[in-house]
Amino acid sequence: MQTKYDESWQYCNIIGVPFEKDEYGNNVRYTGFRQNISKLHQLNEELEERNYKMQLTFKTVGMSYWDFEVKSKQFKAFNDPVNDFHSENVITPEDYLHVTHPEDIELVRNHINYMIGGTTKDLNFKFRSKTKWDKEWQTLIVTGIPVEKTRKAM
């Protein structure tokens, strides 16, 4: 939208509702609000660009990003071969253990159990993994920090 007071086009959010009806029940007046959201639109575009660049970087260097939710005991991961690189597919602890080298299973299980227990311990460990995408065992470095607590835990 551009008014005579604007130097350029503005992004606006407009909300309106019927306000008055005539004797036949037809809407004849509306009331509403107009909000200039140009700055919000610009910030969203910048955020999308940063997210795109971050995703491109992760893919280029072969990194994965994950979140673990204690309540559901599930991982959500981006650029992870365990969920076939589909970030909408959740990963269970068993999924990760299934691709873990037999000698490293206990180590990985212990760290997952720390997270399941809601421990506020930072994670930093190495283990070997082999998914259907790998020909050989890959040595991975896992780093994780607790980022959110429930009100009960505060």
C-alpha positions as CSV (number, residue, x, y, z in Angstrom):
1,M,0.0,0.0,0.0
2,Q,1.3,3.5,-0.8
3,T,-0.4,6.6,0.4
4,K,0.4,10.2,-0.6
5,Y,2.4,10.4,2.7
6,D,4.6,7.4,1.9
7,E,7.8,7.7,-0.1
8,S,7.6,4.0,-1.0
9,W,5.3,1.0,-0.9
10,Q,4.5,-0.3,2.6
11,Y,3.5,-3.8,3.7
12,C,0.4,-3.6,5.8
13,N,-1.8,-5.9,7.8
14,I,-5.4,-5.1,7.5
15,I,-8.2,-6.5,9.7
16,G,-11.8,-5.6,9.2
17,V,-15.2,-6.9,10.5
18,P,-18.8,-6.1,9.6
19,F,-20.0,-3.2,11.8
20,E,-23.6,-2.4,10.6
21,K,-26.3,-4.1,8.6
22,D,-29.2,-2.7,6.6
23,E,-32.9,-3.8,7.1
24,Y,-32.3,-6.7,4.7
25,G,-29.3,-8.1,6.7
26,N,-26.7,-6.9,4.2
27,N,-23.4,-5.5,5.6
28,V,-23.3,-1.8,4.9
29,R,-20.4,-0.7,7.2
30,Y,-17.2,-2.2,8.3
31,T,-14.6,-1.2,10.9
32,G,-11.0,-2.3,11.1
33,F,-7.4,-1.6,11.6
34,R,-4.4,-1.1,9.4
35,Q,-0.9,-1.8,10.7
36,N,2.3,-1.0,8.8
37,I,4.4,-4.1,9.0
38,S,7.1,-3.1,6.6
39,K,9.9,-3.4,9.2
40,L,8.5,-6.8,10.3
41,H,8.5,-7.9,6.6
42,Q,12.1,-6.7,6.2
43,L,13.2,-8.6,9.3
44,N,11.5,-11.8,8.1
45,E,13.3,-11.5,4.8
46,E,16.6,-11.1,6.5
47,L,15.9,-14.0,8.8
48,E,15.0,-16.2,5.8
49,E,18.2,-15.2,4.1
50,R,20.3,-16.0,7.2
51,N,18.5,-19.4,7.6
52,Y,19.3,-20.2,4.0
53,K,22.9,-19.4,4.4
54,M,23.2,-21.4,7.6
55,Q,21.5,-24.4,6.0
56,L,23.9,-24.1,3.0
57,T,26.9,-23.9,5.4
58,F,25.7,-27.0,7.3
59,K,25.3,-29.0,4.1
60,T,28.6,-27.8,2.7
61,V,30.7,-28.9,5.8
62,G,28.6,-32.0,6.5
63,M,27.3,-30.8,9.9
64,S,23.9,-31.7,11.5
65,Y,21.9,-29.7,13.9
66,W,19.6,-31.4,16.4
67,D,17.1,-30.6,19.2
68,F,16.2,-33.2,21.8
69,E,12.8,-32.9,23.6
70,V,12.9,-34.6,27.0
71,K,9.2,-35.1,27.2
72,S,8.7,-37.0,23.9
73,K,12.3,-38.5,24.0
74,Q,12.7,-37.6,20.3
75,F,15.3,-35.7,18.3
76,K,14.4,-33.2,15.5
77,A,17.4,-32.9,13.3
78,F,18.5,-30.9,10.2
79,N,20.9,-32.4,7.6
80,D,21.1,-35.7,9.5
81,P,21.5,-39.0,7.5
82,V,19.6,-40.9,10.3
83,N,16.4,-39.2,9.2
84,D,17.4,-39.4,5.5
85,F,18.0,-35.6,5.6
86,H,14.3,-35.0,6.1
87,S,14.1,-32.6,9.0
88,E,10.4,-33.2,9.4
89,N,11.1,-36.8,10.4
90,V,11.8,-37.3,14.1
91,I,14.6,-39.5,15.3
92,T,14.4,-41.7,18.4
93,P,17.3,-42.6,20.6
94,E,17.0,-46.2,19.2
95,D,17.4,-44.8,15.7
96,Y,20.8,-43.3,16.7
97,L,21.8,-46.4,18.6
98,H,21.0,-48.5,15.6
99,V,23.7,-46.7,13.5
100,T,26.3,-46.5,16.3
101,H,29.4,-48.6,16.3
102,P,29.0,-51.6,18.7
103,E,31.9,-50.5,20.8
104,D,30.4,-47.0,21.2
105,I,26.8,-47.9,22.0
106,E,27.2,-47.7,25.8
107,L,28.8,-44.2,25.5
108,V,26.0,-42.9,23.3
109,R,23.3,-44.5,25.4
110,N,24.8,-42.9,28.6
111,H,24.7,-39.4,27.0
112,I,21.2,-40.0,25.7
113,N,20.1,-41.1,29.2
114,Y,21.6,-37.8,30.6
115,M,19.3,-35.9,28.2
116,I,16.3,-38.1,29.0
117,G,16.9,-37.5,32.7
118,G,16.8,-33.7,32.1
119,T,20.4,-33.3,33.3
120,T,21.8,-29.8,32.8
121,K,25.1,-31.2,31.7
122,D,26.8,-30.1,28.5
123,L,27.6,-32.8,26.0
124,N,30.8,-33.3,24.2
125,F,31.9,-36.7,22.9
126,K,33.1,-38.7,19.9
127,F,31.5,-41.8,18.5
128,R,31.5,-43.8,15.3
129,S,28.4,-44.1,13.1
130,K,27.5,-45.8,9.9
131,T,24.2,-45.1,8.1
132,K,22.9,-46.4,4.8
133,W,24.6,-43.3,3.3
134,D,28.1,-44.3,4.5
135,K,30.4,-47.0,3.1
136,E,32.7,-46.8,6.2
137,W,32.4,-45.9,9.8
138,Q,32.3,-42.1,10.4
139,T,33.8,-40.5,13.5
140,L,31.4,-37.9,14.7
141,I,31.8,-35.2,17.4
142,V,28.6,-34.4,19.3
143,T,28.3,-31.1,21.1
144,G,25.1,-30.2,23.0
145,I,23.9,-27.8,25.6
146,P,20.7,-27.6,27.5
147,V,18.7,-24.7,26.1
148,E,15.3,-24.7,27.7
149,K,13.8,-25.7,31.1
150,T,10.2,-26.2,32.1
151,R,8.8,-23.9,34.8
152,K,8.9,-26.9,37.2
153,A,12.6,-27.3,36.7
154,M,13.4,-23.6,37.3
